[in-house]
Amino acid sequence: MNTYNESELKQFCEKVLENMGMCKDYSEVVADSLIKANLEGTDSHGISRLPIYAKRFMDKRIKVNPDVKITKKAPSVLQVDGDNGLGHIVSWKAIKEGIDTAKETGTAAIGIRNSNHFGTASYFCQMACEENLACVGFTNSPPGIAPWGGKEAFFGTNPIAFGFPTGNDQPVIIDLSTSIAARGKIILAAKQGTEIPDDWAIDENGYPTKDPAAALNGSVLPLGGAKGAALALAVEILTGVLSGAAFGPHVKNLYDDNETENANVGHFFLLLDIEKFMDLSLFFSAIQNLLKEMKEVPKKPDAREIRYPGERRKRESDGRLLTGIKLSGNVEQDLKELGDKFNIPFPETISLDNSSKSLSI
């Protein structure tokens, strides 16, 4: 694997998107979301996704500059039509409007339809935390999980995310798939030609598999068995049914070249203005005490420390800002070929010996 400067990768993303006609505000959001995922160690949702997004822009399956329509249905209820835009853009606009609504009324419930893949849910939780709001986020996705007892994918992997500000630069960020592993990790494994653990998925006949291609033709297993499948159903109801988007097998797959219909992915967010519930300083004091006491629980013999969700992301990001972002050969080749289409040179690799000097911190 070669290593790259994060800021140069972000600039590459922006240039590609702008060469496809995307406005600067939108290109900056998409690039920021992708590279932030890489920095935080969620490479399956990082820059490796840029080629498929670009392909769908070029074949007109996703709008480059969507006309996102946000309607206030009640003081705290926002209904969003994403105009078949990329989910990063649609959700960014929705969260910005939702932040203003939550600061006015105390809460904002946001139902989004006619969208597409939006990257990491944590990105939008972090947006809310920067404004001292708590956030709960959901999205559906193309079929990836079979109903409990079934062997054919029906539900999406349907992530659930939470964000809570802590009064410092390490908010509590919980972002998890309702499957054992995010489908994006299996897609990345297939691209890299590596095996997956045999407890992640089943093949089309219902048997465990280590082959990511067989897993993609079969079903990812739900997190926690029947409980994970139940959570996937709950997310499907919020994001698909309540938001007015597609649900279950009707959500179209971004990676299916034979598909002609819009994906119609649905998202749902709930924003809470903490100051409407309690004094912000009291909240920060209480949550910091909670986390401190949690981390002081006696550790198992094989545990070095107890971390809260969000700490690993921050440490990983700090580290990769210094050492750079590693890309596999397949991802690197896809990105170089994409750049060649627009005469945009791909960044040069960096040396680890010089990375601390050449990278932005």
C-alpha positions in Angstrom: 0.0 0.0 0.0 1.2 3.5 -0.8 0.6 6.5 1.5 -0.8 9.9 0.6 -1.3 13.3 2.0 -4.9 13.8 3.2 -5.1 17.4 1.9 -3.9 16.4 -1.5 -6.4 13.6 -1.7 -9.1 16.0 -0.7 -8.1 18.5 -3.4 -8.1 15.6 -6.0 -11.7 14.7 -5.0 -12.8 18.3 -5.3 -11.2 18.8 -8.7 -12.8 15.6 -10.1 -16.2 16.6 -8.8 -15.9 20.1 -10.0 -14.8 18.9 -13.4 -18.1 16.9 -13.6 -20.0 20.2 -13.0 -20.5 20.0 -9.2 -20.6 23.4 -7.5 -17.8 24.2 -5.1 -19.9 24.1 -1.9 -21.1 20.6 -2.8 -17.7 19.3 -3.9 -16.1 20.5 -0.7 -18.7 18.7 1.4 -18.4 15.4 -0.5 -14.6 15.5 -0.4 -14.5 16.4 3.2 -16.8 13.5 4.1 -14.8 11.0 2.1 -11.4 11.9 3.4 -12.7 12.2 6.9 -13.8 8.6 6.7 -10.3 7.6 5.6 -8.7 9.6 8.4 -10.9 8.0 11.0 -10.2 4.5 9.7 -13.5 3.9 7.9 -11.7 3.3 4.6 -14.7 1.4 3.1 -16.6 4.7 3.1 -13.7 6.9 2.0 -12.1 7.9 -1.3 -12.6 4.4 -2.6 -16.2 5.4 -3.2 -15.4 8.3 -5.5 -15.1 6.2 -8.8 -18.6 4.7 -8.4 -20.1 8.1 -7.5 -18.4 9.6 -10.6 -19.7 6.8 -12.8 -23.3 7.3 -11.6 -23.0 11.1 -12.3 -21.8 10.3 -15.8 -24.6 7.9 -16.6 -27.1 10.4 -15.1 -28.3 8.0 -12.4 -27.4 10.6 -9.7 -27.8 14.4 -10.1 -24.5 16.4 -9.7 -26.3 19.5 -8.4 -29.6 18.5 -6.9 -32.3 21.0 -6.1 -32.9 19.8 -2.6 -36.4 20.8 -1.3 -36.9 21.2 2.4 -40.5 21.6 3.7 -41.4 22.4 7.3 -44.4 20.3 8.0 -44.7 21.3 11.6 -42.5 23.5 13.9 -40.1 20.6 14.5 -40.7 18.4 11.5 -38.8 18.7 8.2 -39.6 16.8 5.1 -36.8 16.7 2.6 -36.8 15.7 -1.1 -33.2 15.1 -2.2 -34.0 15.4 -5.9 -31.9 12.2 -6.5 -28.7 13.9 -5.3 -25.8 12.3 -3.6 -26.7 11.6 0.0 -23.7 13.6 1.4 -25.1 16.7 -0.2 -28.8 16.1 0.6 -28.1 15.2 4.3 -25.7 18.2 4.7 -28.3 20.6 3.6 -31.0 18.9 5.7 -28.8 18.9 8.8 -27.9 22.6 8.4 -31.6 23.4 8.3 -32.3 21.0 11.1 -29.8 22.7 13.3 -31.6 26.0 13.0 -34.9 24.3 13.7 -33.6 22.5 16.7 -32.1 25.7 18.2 -35.5 27.3 17.8 -37.9 24.6 19.0 -35.6 22.2 20.9 -35.9 19.3 18.5 -35.9 18.6 14.8 -37.1 15.4 13.2 -35.9 15.1 9.6 -37.3 12.6 7.1 -35.4 12.4 3.8 -36.4 10.7 0.6 -35.2 10.5 -3.0 -31.5 10.4 -1.9 -28.5 8.2 -2.4 -25.6 6.7 -0.4 -24.5 9.3 2.2 -21.1 8.0 3.4 -20.7 7.7 7.1 -23.6 8.6 9.4 -21.0 9.8 11.9 -20.2 12.8 9.7 -23.6 14.3 10.2 -23.6 13.5 14.0 -20.3 15.4 14.2 -21.9 18.4 12.4 -24.6 18.5 15.1 -22.1 18.1 18.0 -20.1 21.1 16.7 -23.3 23.1 17.4 -23.8 21.5 20.8 -26.7 19.4 19.6 -27.2 15.7 20.1 -28.1 13.7 17.0 -29.5 10.3 16.1 -29.2 9.3 12.5 -30.4 6.4 10.3 -30.3 5.4 6.7 -31.5 2.5 4.7 -29.6 0.9 1.8 -29.9 -1.8 -0.9 -30.8 -5.3 0.4 -28.0 -6.8 2.4 -29.5 -8.6 5.4 -32.0 -11.4 5.3 -34.9 -11.4 7.7 -34.1 -13.7 10.7 -34.4 -17.2 9.4 -34.2 -16.3 5.7 -31.3 -16.7 3.3 -32.1 -13.9 0.8 -31.2 -10.3 1.5 -34.2 -8.1 2.2 -33.3 -5.3 4.6 -30.4 -2.9 4.0 -27.5 -3.0 6.4 -29.3 0.1 7.8 -26.8 1.9 10.1 -27.7 3.6 13.3 -25.7 6.5 14.6 -25.6 8.7 17.7 -23.6 11.9 18.5 -23.3 13.6 21.8 -21.0 16.7 22.4 -18.7 16.4 25.4 -17.4 19.9 25.7 -14.1 19.0 24.1 -12.9 17.8 20.7 -13.8 14.2 21.3 -17.6 13.8 21.2 -19.3 10.5 21.8 -19.9 9.2 18.2 -21.6 5.8 17.8 -22.0 4.6 14.2 -22.8 1.0 13.6 -24.4 -1.1 11.0 -27.3 -3.4 12.0 -25.2 -6.1 10.3 -22.2 -7.8 11.8 -20.1 -5.8 9.3 -20.9 -2.9 7.0 -21.5 -4.1 3.4 -19.0 -1.5 2.3 -16.2 -3.5 4.1 -17.2 -6.6 2.1 -17.2 -4.5 -1.2 -13.8 -3.2 -0.3 -12.5 -6.7 0.5 -13.8 -7.9 -2.9 -12.0 -5.0 -4.6 -8.8 -5.8 -2.7 -9.1 -9.6 -3.3 -9.0 -10.5 0.4 -11.1 -12.9 2.4 -13.7 -11.9 5.0 -14.3 -13.6 8.4 -16.6 -16.6 8.1 -19.1 -15.2 10.6 -19.9 -12.0 8.5 -22.1 -13.4 5.8 -23.8 -16.4 4.1 -23.8 -17.3 0.4 -26.9 -17.5 -1.7 -27.5 -21.0 -0.4 -27.5 -19.9 3.2 -24.0 -21.2 4.2 -21.2 -19.2 5.8 -18.6 -17.9 3.4 -15.2 -16.2 3.5 -15.5 -15.1 -0.2 -16.7 -11.5 -0.4 -18.1 -12.0 -3.9 -20.3 -14.9 -2.6 -21.3 -12.8 0.4 -22.4 -10.0 -1.9 -24.6 -12.5 -3.8 -25.9 -13.8 -0.5 -26.6 -12.0 2.7 -24.7 -10.2 5.4 -25.6 -11.6 8.9 -27.4 -9.3 11.3 -25.7 -7.9 14.4 -26.7 -10.0 17.4 -28.9 -12.4 15.5 -32.6 -11.8 15.6 -32.1 -8.5 17.6 -30.0 -7.1 14.7 -32.7 -8.1 12.2 -35.3 -6.4 14.3 -33.3 -3.2 14.4 -32.9 -3.3 10.6 -36.7 -3.5 10.3 -37.1 -0.5 12.7 -34.6 1.6 10.6 -36.4 0.5 7.4 -39.7 1.8 8.8 -38.2 5.2 9.8 -36.1 5.8 6.7 -38.2 4.1 4.1 -41.9 4.1 5.2 -42.1 7.2 7.3 -39.7 9.3 5.1 -41.6 8.3 2.0 -38.5 6.7 0.4 -38.1 3.1 -1.0 -37.8 0.3 1.5 -36.3 -3.2 1.6 -35.7 -4.7 -1.8 -37.1 -1.6 -3.6 -33.9 0.4 -2.7 -31.8 0.2 -5.8 -28.1 -0.7 -5.7 -25.5 1.9 -6.7 -23.2 -0.9 -7.9 -25.6 -2.5 -10.3 -24.7 -1.4 -13.8 -28.0 -2.9 -15.2 -30.2 -0.8 -12.9 -32.0 2.2 -14.5 -34.2 3.4 -11.7 -33.2 6.0 -9.0 -32.0 4.4 -5.7 -34.5 6.5 -3.6 -32.5 5.9 -0.4 -34.1 7.3 2.7 -32.5 8.9 5.8 -33.9 10.0 9.1 -32.3 12.3 11.7 -33.4 13.5 15.1 -31.6 16.6 16.5 -31.9 17.7 20.2 -30.8 21.1 21.5 -29.2 20.2 24.8 -29.7 23.7 26.2 -33.4 23.3 26.0 -33.2 20.3 28.3 -30.5 21.5 30.8 -27.7 24.0 31.3 -25.0 23.1 28.8 -22.2 23.3 31.4 -24.1 20.9 33.6 -24.5 18.5 30.7 -20.8 18.6 29.9 -19.9 18.0 33.5 -22.3 15.1 33.8 -21.3 13.4 30.6 -17.6 13.8 31.3 -18.1 12.3 34.8 -20.0 9.4 33.2 -17.2 8.7 30.7 -14.5 9.1 33.4 -16.3 6.6 35.7 -16.9 4.2 32.8 -13.2 4.2 31.9 -12.3 3.5 35.5 -14.2 0.2 35.6 -11.7 -2.6 36.4 -10.4 -4.0 33.1 -10.3 -7.6 31.9 -6.8 -9.2 31.8 -6.5 -8.8 28.1 -7.8 -5.2 27.9 -5.3 -2.3 27.8 -7.9 0.4 28.3 -11.6 1.2 28.2 -12.5 3.6 25.4 -15.8 5.3 24.6 -17.1 5.4 21.0 -15.4 8.3 19.3 -12.0 8.1 21.0 -10.7 5.6 18.4 -11.9 7.8 15.5 -10.1 10.9 17.0 -6.9 9.0 17.7 -6.9 7.4 14.2 -7.5 10.8 12.6 -4.8 12.5 14.6 -2.4 9.7 13.6 -3.2 9.6 9.9 -2.9 13.4 9.7 0.7 12.8 10.7 1.5 9.6 8.8 -0.9 9.9 5.8 -3.6 7.8 4.3 -2.8 4.3 2.9 -4.6 3.2 -0.3 -4.6 -0.4 -1.7 -3.3 -0.9 -5.2 -6.7 -1.5 -6.6 -8.2 1.6 -5.1 -5.2 3.6 -6.2 -5.5 2.4 -9.8 -9.2 3.2 -9.9 -8.6 6.7 -8.7 -5.7 7.3 -11.2 -7.9 6.1 -14.1 -10.6 8.5 -12.9 -8.2 11.4 -12.8 -6.9 10.6 -16.3 -10.4 11.0 -17.7 -10.3 14.7 -16.6 -6.6 15.3 -16.9 -6.3 15.6 -13.2 -3.0 14.1 -11.9 -3.3 11.9 -8.9 -1.2 13.0 -5.9 2.4 11.6 -5.4 3.0 9.2 -2.7 4.7 10.4 0.5 7.6 9.0 2.5 6.9 8.1 6.1 10.2 9.6 7.0 9.1 13.0 5.8 5.3 12.7 6.4 5.4 14.6 9.7 6.9 17.5 7.8 4.8 17.4 4.7 1.4 16.7 6.1 -1.0 19.3 7.4 -1.9 18.8 11.1 
